[in-house]
Amino acid sequence: MQLSWQWPWAAVGGALAAAALIALVVALSSRRHRIETVRVFTLDDDLNTGRAAKLFRRWRLLNRCAAALVVVAIGLAVAMLARPATVDRSEERSSSRDIVLCLDVSGSTLPYDRQVIDTYRDLVTRFEGERIGMSIFNSTSRTVFPLTDDYDLVTEQLDAASRALKGVESQDDIDKMSDADYQRISDWLEGTQNRKDTTSLIGDGVVSCAAMLPGFAYGSSGADGSTRAASIVLATDNVVSGTPTYTLEQALDLTGEAKITVDGLFSGPRQSEGDATTTEMKTLIESHGGVFLTQSNGASVDELVRDIDRRRSAQNRKATQAALVDDPGWFALALAVVVMLWLLVVWRLKR
């Protein structure tokens, strides 16, 4: 990578200061030498032996080496003061996704909800930085847990939800449940059926899920400038009973304006995948930039959920980021080596 300097003016200033300091040291040394030459006594005669001359030459050599090492160290320090830098171009995964699991908990979708929950319980183990929340809805919505990156809390809540929905595969399973199991499901679903004679209000459920994400407000839309990618995983069969406040199309319009992506997972029997309600859901989800998946190709709910997660993770990795980063590189290593050599020479001089 090409090397550049972020603070070249600092290097110039440091070089001038170093030059001035060296000049001052040389001047003071010369002055002291001139003063010493006028002294009357001398030890030259006492040192005028072969061994003394050898030691003196070695002492002068070590002094010069020490001085040279100091100059080199100053030069390296001045170079580092200028902040050598390189342009780093790399593919980075921005672990900054917000995911809301938005589950329809009407009677026909509960078996599929458990599979979605179990899959995300496994996916959470490899999350790093993603925030996840979960909301369930029928005629009204309930937040199971808010948007969080506390994965211990998420795993605990998903485990509890999976246990509550265990054995909910058909009406026969529900009929055979013990009172304790039935009560556990009722407790988990509490708060989602507060309107009489209405079920599975899809649009209202999506809006409630979107309200858990930054940049969304009821009755208005618009991003708040957040750089986090926001997405909703909507699991429903799109069978509405009653009059919702928001239709699915209106809800998707609001989430689209708030830059929230909604991916759809058809949670219903395969024989219903060709119904008009399913086709409508597919058209609306895909027209708003989302992914719509069904089990028609033989894939399990687990595979469909993982497919959605892979697609969103891949999009999050696409952005190539270039940044000017400090790269002292061999300057720091060379400075450390020079200082160690200088310390070694000074230690030898003292001996």
C-alpha distance (Angstrom), angle and dihedral (degrees) to the residues before:
residue distance angle dihedral
M1 . . .
Q2 3.78 . .
L3 3.79 113.3 .
S4 3.79 119.8 -131.9
W5 3.79 134.7 174.3
Q6 3.78 121.9 -122.9
W7 3.83 96.6 -170.0
P8 3.84 106.7 28.5
W9 3.80 90.8 154.3
A10 3.82 88.9 60.4
A11 3.80 89.7 56.9
V12 3.79 91.2 51.6
G13 3.79 91.4 49.8
G14 3.80 91.7 46.1
A15 3.81 91.9 49.0
L16 3.81 91.8 51.2
A17 3.80 91.7 48.1
A18 3.81 91.2 48.4
A19 3.81 91.6 48.4
A20 3.80 90.9 50.2
L21 3.81 91.1 49.2
I22 3.81 92.8 49.2
A23 3.81 91.0 48.0
L24 3.81 90.2 51.1
V25 3.81 92.2 49.9
V26 3.82 91.5 48.6
A27 3.80 91.6 48.5
L28 3.79 93.5 50.1
S29 3.81 91.1 46.1
S30 3.84 91.8 52.0
R31 3.79 91.2 48.3
R32 3.79 91.9 51.5
H33 3.82 90.0 48.5
R34 3.80 91.1 53.5
I35 3.80 91.2 50.0
E36 3.81 92.1 49.3
T37 3.83 92.3 52.9
V38 3.81 92.7 64.9
R39 3.78 94.1 58.2
V40 3.78 115.8 114.1
F41 3.82 100.2 -141.1
T42 3.82 125.2 63.1
L43 3.82 137.1 179.2
D44 3.78 95.4 -150.3
D45 3.79 92.3 107.6
D46 3.79 91.7 51.4
L47 3.82 91.4 49.7
N48 3.78 94.9 44.2
T49 3.82 94.4 110.1
G50 3.82 131.7 107.2
R51 3.79 96.4 -110.5
A52 3.80 93.8 44.1
A53 3.82 90.7 50.4
K54 3.82 90.5 50.1
L55 3.79 92.7 50.4
F56 3.79 90.6 46.7
R57 3.82 92.3 52.4
R58 3.80 89.9 48.8
W59 3.80 90.4 49.8
R60 3.81 91.4 51.4
L61 3.82 91.1 48.3
L62 3.79 92.4 50.9
N63 3.79 90.4 47.7
R64 3.79 91.1 52.9
C65 3.82 90.8 47.1
A66 3.79 90.5 50.9
A67 3.80 91.0 49.6
A68 3.82 91.3 48.2
L69 3.80 91.6 49.5
V70 3.80 90.4 50.5
V71 3.81 90.1 52.5
V72 3.81 91.6 49.0
A73 3.81 91.1 47.5
I74 3.78 90.8 50.7
G75 3.81 90.1 50.0
L76 3.80 92.2 51.0
A77 3.80 91.6 46.3
V78 3.81 90.3 51.3
A79 3.81 89.8 49.9
M80 3.81 91.0 51.1
L81 3.78 89.5 47.5
A82 3.80 87.4 63.4
R83 3.85 88.5 59.2
P84 3.80 105.2 -126.1
A85 3.80 108.4 -141.3
T86 3.78 141.4 179.1
V87 3.79 132.7 -157.0
D88 3.79 109.0 -107.2
R89 3.79 113.9 -154.6
S90 3.77 112.4 -177.4
E91 3.77 143.2 147.7
E92 3.75 106.2 -110.8
R93 3.73 130.0 -172.0
S94 3.74 106.9 -135.5
S95 3.78 102.2 -149.1
S96 3.75 91.8 -158.0
R97 3.78 106.0 113.7
D98 3.77 125.1 136.4
I99 3.80 113.3 -153.9
V100 3.78 127.0 -173.3
L101 3.79 120.0 -168.9
C102 3.78 105.0 -145.2
L103 3.81 109.2 -169.2
D104 3.77 128.9 -174.4
V105 3.84 105.4 -141.4
S106 3.76 99.7 -170.8
G107 3.79 112.6 132.7
S108 3.81 96.4 -95.9
T109 3.82 95.0 54.6
L110 3.82 103.5 43.0
P111 3.83 95.8 93.8
Y112 3.81 90.8 55.0
D113 3.81 92.4 44.7
R114 3.79 90.6 61.8
Q115 3.81 90.8 54.8
V116 3.82 91.0 50.5
I117 3.80 90.2 49.5
D118 3.81 93.1 48.6
T119 3.81 91.8 49.7
Y120 3.80 93.8 51.3
R121 3.79 89.6 46.7
D122 3.82 86.2 62.8
L123 3.82 94.7 41.2
V124 3.80 92.5 53.4
T125 3.80 90.2 66.7
R126 3.82 90.3 71.7
F127 3.81 98.2 38.9
E128 3.82 116.1 119.1
G129 3.78 115.7 -177.2
E130 3.79 96.9 -13.7
R131 3.77 116.9 127.8
I132 3.79 119.1 -144.1
G133 3.78 134.3 -171.5
M134 3.79 135.7 173.2
S135 3.78 133.7 -144.8
I136 3.79 128.4 177.3
F137 3.77 126.3 -159.2
N138 3.76 144.0 -176.6
S139 3.78 116.1 149.2
T140 3.83 87.5 -19.7
S141 3.79 133.9 15.5
R142 3.78 134.7 -112.6
T143 3.80 128.1 -168.2
V144 3.79 108.5 -131.5
F145 3.82 92.5 -172.5
P146 3.80 129.8 -13.7
L147 3.79 127.3 -118.3
T148 3.81 106.1 -65.1
D149 3.80 144.7 147.1
D150 3.81 91.9 -146.7
Y151 3.79 93.5 116.6
D152 3.79 93.6 -176.7
L153 3.79 88.6 60.1
V154 3.81 91.5 44.7
T155 3.81 92.7 50.3
E156 3.80 91.3 47.4
Q157 3.80 92.3 51.5
L158 3.80 94.0 44.8
D159 3.80 90.3 49.2
A160 3.81 90.1 52.1
A161 3.81 91.5 48.6
S162 3.80 92.1 48.8
R163 3.80 91.5 50.3
A164 3.78 91.1 48.6
L165 3.80 92.2 52.6
K166 3.79 95.6 42.8
G167 3.77 111.3 129.0
V168 3.80 95.5 15.8
E169 3.78 97.7 128.5
S170 3.79 102.2 119.3
Q171 3.78 143.1 -5.1
D172 3.81 88.3 -93.1
D173 3.82 89.5 58.4
I174 3.78 90.3 51.6
D175 3.82 91.6 47.9
K176 3.81 90.6 52.5
M177 3.79 95.0 49.1
S178 3.75 121.6 118.5
D179 3.77 118.3 -116.5
A180 3.82 90.0 -108.3
D181 3.82 93.1 53.2
Y182 3.78 92.2 45.7
Q183 3.79 90.8 49.6
R184 3.82 90.8 50.0
I185 3.81 90.8 54.9
S186 3.79 91.4 45.4
D187 3.79 90.8 51.5
W188 3.81 91.5 49.9
L189 3.82 92.3 48.8
E190 3.80 93.7 44.7
G191 3.79 112.3 127.0
T192 3.80 96.0 28.5
Q193 3.81 98.8 88.1
N194 3.79 105.2 49.8
R195 3.81 96.6 128.2
K196 3.78 119.0 73.4
D197 3.78 123.3 -124.4
T198 3.82 93.8 5.9
T199 3.80 130.6 100.8
S200 3.77 139.8 172.2
L201 3.80 99.7 15.2
I202 3.80 94.3 -174.8
G203 3.81 100.6 -175.5
D204 3.80 93.5 48.4
G205 3.80 89.7 49.0
V206 3.82 92.7 52.0
V207 3.81 91.9 49.5
S208 3.81 90.8 50.1
C209 3.80 90.0 50.8
A210 3.81 91.7 47.7
A211 3.79 89.9 52.7
M212 3.82 87.8 67.1
L213 3.81 90.1 64.8
P214 3.83 127.1 79.4
G215 3.80 115.2 -104.5
F216 3.79 98.2 35.3
A217 3.78 130.8 102.9
Y218 3.78 131.9 171.3
G219 3.78 113.0 -94.3
S220 3.81 93.7 9.4
S221 3.75 139.3 58.7
G222 3.75 143.9 -160.5
A223 3.78 137.8 116.8
D224 3.79 119.3 -89.4
G225 3.80 93.3 -142.5
S226 3.82 93.1 -96.0
T227 3.78 114.7 154.2
R228 3.81 93.0 -151.1
A229 3.78 117.3 109.2
A230 3.80 109.7 -122.6
S231 3.79 125.0 -157.4
I232 3.77 139.6 166.6
V233 3.80 123.7 -148.9
L234 3.80 104.5 -150.6
A235 3.81 116.2 -163.2
T236 3.82 112.4 -172.8
D237 3.79 143.8 120.0
N238 3.84 90.4 -130.4
V239 3.80 93.0 -127.5
V240 3.81 106.3 143.2
S241 3.79 124.1 -164.9
G242 3.78 114.4 -173.3
T243 3.79 135.4 10.4
P244 3.81 114.3 -56.7
T245 3.80 125.5 -156.0
Y246 3.83 89.2 -130.5
T247 3.76 126.5 29.2
L248 3.79 117.3 -139.6
E249 3.81 89.9 -105.0
Q250 3.81 92.6 52.2
A251 3.80 90.9 47.5
L252 3.81 91.7 50.7
D253 3.80 90.6 48.8
L254 3.80 89.6 55.9
T255 3.79 94.7 46.4
G256 3.81 90.9 46.0
E257 3.80 92.1 54.5
A258 3.79 89.2 49.1
K259 3.84 89.1 51.9
I260 3.79 92.5 -115.4
T261 3.79 114.6 143.6
V262 3.80 118.0 -141.9
D263 3.81 118.2 -157.7
G264 3.78 118.0 -167.3
L265 3.79 128.6 -141.9
F266 3.79 115.1 -172.9
S267 3.81 105.7 -130.6
G268 3.75 103.3 -169.6
P269 3.80 142.8 82.9
R270 3.78 116.8 -56.8
Q271 3.79 92.2 -121.4
S272 3.81 87.9 65.1
E273 3.80 95.6 55.1
G274 3.80 91.3 95.0
D275 3.80 94.8 51.5
A276 3.79 120.9 118.9
T277 3.82 91.2 -114.4
T278 3.81 90.9 55.3
T279 3.80 92.6 47.4
E280 3.80 90.1 49.2
M281 3.80 91.5 51.1
K282 3.80 91.6 49.4
T283 3.82 92.0 49.8
L284 3.81 93.7 48.0
I285 3.81 95.6 45.4
E286 3.81 94.7 47.8
S287 3.82 94.1 42.8
H288 3.81 88.3 57.8
G289 3.82 93.7 51.7
G290 3.78 98.5 -96.4
V291 3.78 133.6 126.7
F292 3.80 119.1 -112.2
L293 3.80 118.7 -163.4
T294 3.79 135.0 178.8
Q295 3.79 135.4 179.4
S296 3.80 93.5 -111.7
N297 3.81 92.5 109.7
G298 3.80 92.1 56.9
A299 3.81 95.5 -100.2
S300 3.78 119.1 139.9
V301 3.79 123.7 -123.8
D302 3.81 87.5 -106.2
E303 3.83 91.1 57.2
L304 3.80 92.1 46.3
V305 3.81 92.5 51.8
R306 3.81 91.5 48.0
D307 3.81 89.8 48.8
I308 3.81 90.7 55.1
D309 3.81 91.1 47.5
R310 3.83 92.3 49.2
R311 3.80 91.9 51.2
R312 3.79 93.4 50.5
S313 3.81 92.2 44.4
A314 3.81 90.6 51.1
Q315 3.79 91.6 51.9
N316 3.78 89.5 50.1
R317 3.82 90.4 54.9
K318 3.79 96.7 48.2
A319 3.78 99.2 84.9
T320 3.80 112.0 97.0
Q321 3.77 110.9 -149.6
A322 3.79 125.2 -157.2
A323 3.79 119.6 -164.4
L324 3.79 136.7 171.0
V325 3.78 104.0 -123.8
D326 3.79 131.7 -176.9
D327 3.79 110.1 -101.5
P328 3.81 110.5 -179.6
G329 3.79 86.2 162.1
W330 3.77 112.6 157.5
F331 3.84 91.9 1.1
A332 3.81 90.8 75.2
L333 3.80 92.6 42.8
A334 3.80 92.6 47.7
L335 3.82 91.4 48.3
A336 3.80 91.1 51.6
V337 3.80 91.6 49.6
V338 3.81 92.9 47.4
V339 3.81 92.6 49.5
M340 3.81 90.6 49.9
L341 3.80 91.0 50.5
W342 3.80 90.7 48.0
L343 3.81 91.0 51.8
L344 3.80 89.4 49.6
V345 3.82 91.8 50.8
V346 3.82 92.1 47.2
W347 3.79 90.4 49.8
R348 3.82 89.5 51.8
L349 3.81 91.2 48.9
K350 3.78 91.3 54.4
R351 3.78 89.8 55.0
